[in-house]
């Protein structure tokens, strides 16, 4: 994937991505920063309909975010600052709440 291309011109990823924010002391701040950056990327990309983000706040020490292929494509620059990993299979979204962008 060409890092010089703007997000809206990059081919979409075929995998859902997972981002885990698990630093106990800074978890809330890091999670809020990620959400703000994802929303900014969504607006900059023209509000793509295929960009979905889901979040699980169930664990006291971590937040887990799932990004659809459309979301991961539009937020490529944002995800360079986080340890985003491809999901091995399509995630079970019923365990997660949709995050409005």
PEURBEL-V175320 format. One record per helix or strand. SS is the DSSP state (H for helix, E for strand). FROM is the first residue (numbers start at 1). TO is the last residue. If there is no record, write none. Layout:
ss-><SS/SS>
from-><FROM/FROM>
to-><TO/TO>
This chain:
ss-><H/E/H/E/E/H/H/E/H/E>
from-><7/17/27/53/63/69/76/85/93/97>
to-><9/21/44/56/67/74/79/86/95/98>
